[in-house]
Amino acid sequence: MSQFMSKTQEAKFYIKQLLDDKKEHTTAEIKGYVRRKMENEQVSEGVLAGSIRDLIIQEPLYTSVKRGVYIKKDIDESKYLTNSIKDKLKQVSKEIETEIKNVDMMKINDNLYMEIKKSQETLEELEMIILRLNE
């Protein structure tokens, strides 16, 4: 049994493996590499093209430097992770804040009021964490 849930997932794994050398690779090189690694399976052009596209969209460390040429960015990965976490925390913070603002305080019971109060306190703590990450 394969460790992968789909051919696309497996193809993305091998694309990352190839791009980990942080050198430029053409679409043809990537497809050839993936096909060699997945030699016992039929891998369609659609799976390969979709895997490359999904990787570039979903993972900012991987990018297209020009049409048909891909690379893994050579950046400080620990800083990347911190920025990624910080961005996600900011997004969650905004979403919570929006939800709280949308509550009609005149139409809620005491239990819901206490939940909102706790949410506001948690939001303040989250904002402090984000500030510390900026230091």
DOROKE-783433 format. One record per atom (N, C-alpha, C): x, y, z; atom name; residue number from 1. Coordinates in steps of 0.02 Angstrom, whole numbers, plus 50000, padded with zeros to 5 digits. Example, Ala and Ser with C-alpha at 12.3 -4.5 7.8 and 13.67 -1.06 7.14 Angstrom:
% DOROKE-783433
{{50660, 49716, 50390}, N, 1}
{{50615, 49775, 50390}, CA, 1}
{{50660, 49835, 50390}, C, 1}
{{50642, 49888, 50354}, N, 2}
{{50684, 49947, 50357}, CA, 2}
{{50645, 50002, 50394}, C, 2}
//
This chain:
% DOROKE-783433
{{50042, 49941, 50000}, N, 1}
{{50000, 50000, 50000}, CA, 1}
{{50044, 50062, 50000}, C, 1}
{{50027, 50109, 49959}, N, 2}
{{50066, 50171, 49953}, CA, 2}
{{50056, 50216, 50013}, C, 2}
{{50106, 50255, 50029}, N, 3}
{{50101, 50302, 50085}, CA, 3}
{{50063, 50365, 50064}, C, 3}
{{50045, 50370, 50001}, N, 4}
{{50012, 50430, 49974}, CA, 4}
{{49938, 50417, 49963}, C, 4}
{{49898, 50469, 49972}, N, 5}
{{49825, 50463, 49965}, CA, 5}
{{49804, 50467, 49891}, C, 5}
{{49846, 50498, 49850}, N, 6}
{{49829, 50507, 49779}, CA, 6}
{{49893, 50513, 49737}, C, 6}
{{49884, 50507, 49672}, N, 7}
{{49941, 50516, 49627}, CA, 7}
{{49966, 50587, 49630}, C, 7}
{{49920, 50635, 49637}, N, 8}
{{49940, 50706, 49641}, CA, 8}
{{49983, 50717, 49702}, C, 8}
{{49964, 50689, 49759}, N, 9}
{{50003, 50697, 49820}, CA, 9}
{{50073, 50667, 49811}, C, 9}
{{50076, 50609, 49781}, N, 10}
{{50140, 50577, 49769}, CA, 10}
{{50183, 50618, 49721}, C, 10}
{{50152, 50643, 49668}, N, 11}
{{50189, 50684, 49619}, CA, 11}
{{50216, 50746, 49653}, C, 11}
{{50176, 50779, 49695}, N, 12}
{{50201, 50839, 49730}, CA, 12}
{{50259, 50822, 49776}, C, 12}
{{50257, 50765, 49807}, N, 13}
{{50313, 50743, 49850}, CA, 13}
{{50378, 50740, 49809}, C, 13}
{{50375, 50709, 49750}, N, 14}
{{50434, 50702, 49708}, CA, 14}
{{50456, 50769, 49677}, C, 14}
{{50408, 50811, 49662}, N, 15}
{{50426, 50878, 49637}, CA, 15}
{{50465, 50916, 49690}, C, 15}
{{50441, 50914, 49751}, N, 16}
{{50477, 50947, 49806}, CA, 16}
{{50547, 50917, 49815}, C, 16}
{{50550, 50851, 49810}, N, 17}
{{50614, 50817, 49817}, CA, 17}
{{50664, 50842, 49765}, C, 17}
{{50641, 50850, 49704}, N, 18}
{{50685, 50875, 49651}, CA, 18}
{{50704, 50947, 49663}, C, 18}
{{50656, 50988, 49681}, N, 19}
{{50668, 51060, 49690}, CA, 19}
{{50707, 51077, 49754}, C, 19}
{{50714, 51028, 49798}, N, 20}
{{50751, 51040, 49860}, CA, 20}
{{50824, 51060, 49848}, C, 20}
{{50850, 51047, 49788}, N, 21}
{{50919, 51067, 49773}, CA, 21}
{{50925, 51142, 49761}, C, 21}
{{50867, 51177, 49761}, N, 22}
{{50863, 51250, 49753}, CA, 22}
{{50892, 51275, 49686}, C, 22}
{{50891, 51230, 49636}, N, 23}
{{50912, 51248, 49569}, CA, 23}
{{50851, 51252, 49524}, C, 23}
{{50857, 51288, 49469}, N, 24}
{{50802, 51294, 49422}, CA, 24}
{{50792, 51228, 49385}, C, 24}
{{50728, 51209, 49376}, N, 25}
{{50711, 51148, 49339}, CA, 25}
{{50653, 51164, 49292}, C, 25}
{{50658, 51139, 49231}, N, 26}
{{50605, 51150, 49183}, CA, 26}
{{50548, 51101, 49195}, C, 26}
{{50491, 51117, 49165}, N, 27}
{{50433, 51073, 49171}, CA, 27}
{{50451, 51003, 49146}, C, 27}
{{50487, 51000, 49090}, N, 28}
{{50507, 50935, 49062}, CA, 28}
{{50550, 50895, 49111}, C, 28}
{{50598, 50928, 49144}, N, 29}
{{50640, 50894, 49193}, CA, 29}
{{50598, 50868, 49251}, C, 29}
{{50552, 50909, 49275}, N, 30}
{{50509, 50890, 49331}, CA, 30}
{{50467, 50830, 49312}, C, 30}
{{50435, 50833, 49254}, N, 31}
{{50392, 50778, 49232}, CA, 31}
{{50433, 50714, 49224}, C, 31}
{{50492, 50719, 49195}, N, 32}
{{50534, 50660, 49187}, CA, 32}
{{50554, 50630, 49253}, C, 32}
{{50572, 50672, 49301}, N, 33}
{{50592, 50649, 49367}, CA, 33}
{{50534, 50613, 49402}, C, 33}
{{50476, 50645, 49400}, N, 34}
{{50417, 50615, 49433}, CA, 34}
{{50399, 50549, 49401}, C, 34}
{{50400, 50547, 49335}, N, 35}
{{50383, 50484, 49300}, CA, 35}
{{50433, 50428, 49317}, C, 35}
{{50497, 50445, 49324}, N, 36}
{{50547, 50395, 49343}, CA, 36}
{{50532, 50369, 49414}, C, 36}
{{50515, 50414, 49459}, N, 37}
{{50502, 50395, 49528}, CA, 37}
{{50437, 50355, 49534}, C, 37}
{{50389, 50369, 49490}, N, 38}
{{50324, 50335, 49492}, CA, 38}
{{50319, 50285, 49434}, C, 38}
{{50373, 50252, 49420}, N, 39}
{{50377, 50210, 49360}, CA, 39}
{{50325, 50154, 49358}, C, 39}
{{50300, 50132, 49414}, N, 40}
{{50251, 50077, 49414}, CA, 40}
{{50179, 50102, 49406}, C, 40}
{{50171, 50167, 49398}, N, 41}
{{50103, 50195, 49392}, CA, 41}
{{50096, 50237, 49329}, C, 41}
{{50036, 50239, 49303}, N, 42}
{{50020, 50282, 49246}, CA, 42}
{{50008, 50352, 49274}, C, 42}
{{50048, 50401, 49252}, N, 43}
{{50040, 50469, 49275}, CA, 43}
{{50023, 50513, 49215}, C, 43}
{{49964, 50541, 49216}, N, 44}
{{49941, 50580, 49159}, CA, 44}
{{49972, 50650, 49159}, C, 44}
{{49969, 50682, 49102}, N, 45}
{{49993, 50752, 49096}, CA, 45}
{{49953, 50797, 49144}, C, 45}
{{49889, 50782, 49150}, N, 46}
{{49846, 50822, 49194}, CA, 46}
{{49867, 50818, 49267}, C, 46}
{{49884, 50758, 49289}, N, 47}
{{49907, 50749, 49358}, CA, 47}
{{49972, 50787, 49369}, C, 47}
{{50018, 50782, 49321}, N, 48}
{{50082, 50817, 49328}, CA, 48}
{{50073, 50893, 49327}, C, 48}
{{50036, 50918, 49278}, N, 49}
{{50025, 50990, 49273}, CA, 49}
{{49989, 51016, 49335}, C, 49}
{{49938, 50979, 49358}, N, 50}
{{49901, 50999, 49418}, CA, 50}
{{49944, 50998, 49480}, C, 50}
{{49987, 50949, 49485}, N, 51}
{{50032, 50944, 49543}, CA, 51}
{{50080, 51003, 49546}, C, 51}
{{50108, 51021, 49489}, N, 52}
{{50153, 51079, 49487}, CA, 52}
{{50115, 51143, 49506}, C, 52}
{{50057, 51152, 49474}, N, 53}
{{50017, 51212, 49488}, CA, 53}
{{49997, 51216, 49561}, C, 53}
{{49971, 51161, 49589}, N, 54}
{{49950, 51160, 49659}, CA, 54}
{{50008, 51176, 49706}, C, 54}
{{50066, 51148, 49692}, N, 55}
{{50124, 51160, 49735}, CA, 55}
{{50142, 51234, 49735}, C, 55}
{{50142, 51266, 49677}, N, 56}
{{50160, 51337, 49672}, CA, 56}
{{50108, 51380, 49707}, C, 56}
{{50045, 51363, 49702}, N, 57}
{{49992, 51402, 49733}, CA, 57}
{{49990, 51392, 49809}, C, 57}
{{49999, 51331, 49831}, N, 58}
{{49989, 51314, 49902}, CA, 58}
{{50051, 51324, 49945}, C, 58}
{{50109, 51323, 49916}, N, 59}
{{50170, 51327, 49956}, CA, 59}
{{50216, 51382, 49931}, C, 59}
{{50217, 51438, 49966}, N, 60}
{{50255, 51497, 49944}, CA, 60}
{{50331, 51486, 49936}, C, 60}
{{50358, 51433, 49965}, N, 61}
{{50430, 51420, 49956}, CA, 61}
{{50447, 51400, 49885}, C, 61}
{{50397, 51377, 49847}, N, 62}
{{50407, 51355, 49779}, CA, 62}
{{50378, 51406, 49731}, C, 62}
{{50415, 51422, 49678}, N, 63}
{{50392, 51474, 49633}, CA, 63}
{{50414, 51461, 49561}, C, 63}
{{50382, 51496, 49516}, N, 64}
{{50400, 51494, 49446}, CA, 64}
{{50442, 51556, 49431}, C, 64}
{{50504, 51546, 49409}, N, 65}
{{50547, 51604, 49395}, CA, 65}
{{50535, 51632, 49326}, C, 65}
{{50510, 51590, 49281}, N, 66}
{{50487, 51610, 49215}, CA, 66}
{{50445, 51553, 49188}, C, 66}
{{50414, 51564, 49132}, N, 67}
{{50368, 51514, 49106}, CA, 67}
{{50402, 51445, 49099}, C, 67}
{{50374, 51397, 49135}, N, 68}
{{50398, 51328, 49130}, CA, 68}
{{50462, 51314, 49168}, C, 68}
{{50483, 51359, 49212}, N, 69}
{{50544, 51349, 49252}, CA, 69}
{{50527, 51361, 49326}, C, 69}
{{50545, 51313, 49368}, N, 70}
{{50525, 51315, 49438}, CA, 70}
{{50586, 51307, 49484}, C, 70}
{{50577, 51334, 49545}, N, 71}
{{50632, 51333, 49593}, CA, 71}
{{50604, 51336, 49664}, C, 71}
{{50642, 51309, 49711}, N, 72}
{{50626, 51319, 49781}, CA, 72}
{{50666, 51379, 49804}, C, 72}
{{50632, 51427, 49833}, N, 73}
{{50666, 51488, 49856}, CA, 73}
{{50718, 51472, 49909}, C, 73}
{{50773, 51506, 49905}, N, 74}
{{50827, 51497, 49953}, CA, 74}
{{50820, 51552, 50006}, C, 74}
{{50778, 51538, 50056}, N, 75}
{{50768, 51588, 50109}, CA, 75}
{{50779, 51554, 50176}, C, 75}
{{50783, 51595, 50226}, N, 76}
{{50789, 51570, 50294}, CA, 76}
{{50723, 51536, 50313}, C, 76}
{{50722, 51470, 50315}, N, 77}
{{50660, 51434, 50325}, CA, 77}
{{50630, 51448, 50394}, C, 77}
{{50671, 51460, 50445}, N, 78}
{{50643, 51475, 50511}, CA, 78}
{{50606, 51542, 50510}, C, 78}
{{50633, 51590, 50472}, N, 79}
{{50599, 51655, 50466}, CA, 79}
{{50535, 51646, 50426}, C, 79}
{{50538, 51604, 50374}, N, 80}
{{50479, 51591, 50334}, CA, 80}
{{50424, 51561, 50377}, C, 80}
{{50441, 51512, 50419}, N, 81}
{{50391, 51481, 50462}, CA, 81}
{{50361, 51532, 50511}, C, 81}
{{50403, 51574, 50539}, N, 82}
{{50379, 51625, 50585}, CA, 82}
{{50331, 51672, 50549}, C, 82}
{{50349, 51694, 50489}, N, 83}
{{50305, 51738, 50451}, CA, 83}
{{50240, 51703, 50431}, C, 83}
{{50244, 51641, 50414}, N, 84}
{{50185, 51603, 50395}, CA, 84}
{{50137, 51597, 50454}, C, 84}
{{50164, 51580, 50512}, N, 85}
{{50124, 51575, 50573}, CA, 85}
{{50094, 51642, 50590}, C, 85}
{{50135, 51694, 50585}, N, 86}
{{50112, 51762, 50601}, CA, 86}
{{50054, 51782, 50555}, C, 86}
{{50061, 51767, 50491}, N, 87}
{{50008, 51784, 50443}, CA, 87}
{{49943, 51747, 50459}, C, 87}
{{49949, 51684, 50477}, N, 88}
{{49890, 51645, 50495}, CA, 88}
{{49858, 51672, 50559}, C, 88}
{{49898, 51690, 50608}, N, 89}
{{49872, 51718, 50670}, CA, 89}
{{49836, 51784, 50657}, C, 89}
{{49865, 51826, 50614}, N, 90}
{{49832, 51889, 50597}, CA, 90}
{{49765, 51877, 50564}, C, 90}
{{49762, 51828, 50519}, N, 91}
{{49700, 51812, 50484}, CA, 91}
{{49647, 51788, 50533}, C, 91}
{{49666, 51743, 50578}, N, 92}
{{49619, 51718, 50629}, CA, 92}
{{49596, 51775, 50674}, C, 92}
{{49642, 51817, 50692}, N, 93}
{{49625, 51875, 50735}, CA, 93}
{{49573, 51919, 50702}, C, 93}
{{49582, 51934, 50638}, N, 94}
{{49534, 51975, 50601}, CA, 94}
{{49466, 51942, 50597}, C, 94}
{{49466, 51876, 50586}, N, 95}
{{49403, 51839, 50580}, CA, 95}
{{49365, 51840, 50646}, C, 95}
{{49400, 51830, 50702}, N, 96}
{{49368, 51831, 50768}, CA, 96}
{{49340, 51900, 50782}, C, 96}
{{49380, 51951, 50767}, N, 97}
{{49358, 52020, 50778}, CA, 97}
{{49295, 52035, 50738}, C, 97}
{{49293, 52013, 50676}, N, 98}
{{49234, 52024, 50634}, CA, 98}
{{49173, 51989, 50662}, C, 98}
{{49182, 51927, 50685}, N, 99}
{{49126, 51890, 50714}, CA, 99}
{{49099, 51925, 50776}, C, 99}
{{49144, 51949, 50818}, N, 100}
{{49123, 51984, 50879}, CA, 100}
{{49084, 52047, 50862}, C, 100}
{{49110, 52085, 50813}, N, 101}
{{49076, 52147, 50793}, CA, 101}
{{49007, 52135, 50764}, C, 101}
{{48996, 52076, 50735}, N, 102}
{{48931, 52061, 50703}, CA, 102}
{{48878, 52039, 50753}, C, 102}
{{48896, 52030, 50816}, N, 103}
{{48847, 52008, 50866}, CA, 103}
{{48806, 52068, 50890}, C, 103}
{{48741, 52060, 50890}, N, 104}
{{48696, 52112, 50916}, CA, 104}
{{48692, 52102, 50992}, C, 104}
{{48728, 52143, 51028}, N, 105}
{{48733, 52136, 51101}, CA, 105}
{{48666, 52144, 51137}, C, 105}
{{48618, 52175, 51105}, N, 106}
{{48552, 52186, 51136}, CA, 106}
{{48510, 52122, 51133}, C, 106}
{{48530, 52074, 51093}, N, 107}
{{48488, 52014, 51083}, CA, 107}
{{48520, 51950, 51110}, C, 107}
{{48568, 51956, 51155}, N, 108}
{{48602, 51896, 51179}, CA, 108}
{{48588, 51885, 51253}, C, 108}
{{48594, 51822, 51274}, N, 109}
{{48585, 51806, 51345}, CA, 109}
{{48651, 51813, 51382}, C, 109}
{{48649, 51802, 51448}, N, 110}
{{48708, 51811, 51490}, CA, 110}
{{48764, 51761, 51472}, C, 110}
{{48746, 51699, 51456}, N, 111}
{{48796, 51649, 51439}, CA, 111}
{{48834, 51669, 51375}, C, 111}
{{48797, 51691, 51325}, N, 112}
{{48829, 51712, 51263}, CA, 112}
{{48872, 51775, 51275}, C, 112}
{{48848, 51819, 51317}, N, 113}
{{48887, 51879, 51334}, CA, 113}
{{48954, 51860, 51364}, C, 113}
{{48953, 51810, 51409}, N, 114}
{{49015, 51788, 51441}, CA, 114}
{{49062, 51755, 51390}, C, 114}
{{49034, 51718, 51343}, N, 115}
{{49074, 51687, 51290}, CA, 115}
{{49108, 51741, 51247}, C, 115}
{{49071, 51792, 51231}, N, 116}
{{49098, 51848, 51190}, CA, 116}
{{49153, 51883, 51229}, C, 116}
{{49141, 51893, 51293}, N, 117}
{{49192, 51926, 51336}, CA, 117}
{{49256, 51885, 51337}, C, 117}
{{49250, 51819, 51344}, N, 118}
{{49308, 51775, 51343}, CA, 118}
{{49343, 51778, 51275}, C, 118}
{{49304, 51780, 51222}, N, 119}
{{49332, 51784, 51155}, CA, 119}
{{49372, 51849, 51146}, C, 119}
{{49346, 51903, 51173}, N, 120}
{{49381, 51967, 51168}, CA, 120}
{{49447, 51964, 51206}, C, 120}
{{49447, 51933, 51264}, N, 121}
{{49509, 51926, 51303}, CA, 121}
{{49559, 51882, 51266}, C, 121}
{{49535, 51829, 51236}, N, 122}
{{49578, 51784, 51197}, CA, 122}
{{49606, 51821, 51137}, C, 122}
{{49565, 51862, 51106}, N, 123}
{{49587, 51902, 51049}, CA, 123}
{{49643, 51949, 51069}, C, 123}
{{49636, 51981, 51127}, N, 124}
{{49689, 52025, 51152}, CA, 124}
{{49754, 51987, 51164}, C, 124}
{{49748, 51926, 51191}, N, 125}
{{49808, 51884, 51202}, CA, 125}
{{49840, 51865, 51135}, C, 125}
{{49799, 51849, 51087}, N, 126}
{{49823, 51832, 51020}, CA, 126}
{{49860, 51891, 50989}, C, 126}
{{49833, 51950, 50997}, N, 127}
{{49866, 52010, 50970}, CA, 127}
{{49933, 52022, 51004}, C, 127}
{{49939, 52006, 51068}, N, 128}
{{50003, 52013, 51103}, CA, 128}
{{50054, 51962, 51076}, C, 128}
{{50031, 51902, 51062}, N, 129}
{{50076, 51851, 51032}, CA, 129}
{{50101, 51875, 50965}, C, 129}
{{50057, 51903, 50925}, N, 130}
{{50077, 51928, 50859}, CA, 130}
{{50129, 51984, 50867}, C, 130}
{{50118, 52028, 50914}, N, 131}
{{50167, 52082, 50927}, CA, 131}
{{50235, 52054, 50947}, C, 131}
{{50236, 52002, 50989}, N, 132}
{{50299, 51972, 51010}, CA, 132}
{{50334, 51939, 50951}, C, 132}
{{50296, 51910, 50905}, N, 133}
{{50327, 51880, 50845}, CA, 133}
{{50360, 51933, 50801}, C, 133}
{{50336, 51994, 50805}, N, 134}
{{50364, 52048, 50764}, CA, 134}
{{50431, 52074, 50792}, C, 134}
{{50446, 52056, 50853}, N, 135}
{{50508, 52081, 50884}, CA, 135}
{{50569, 52048, 50856}, C, 135}
//
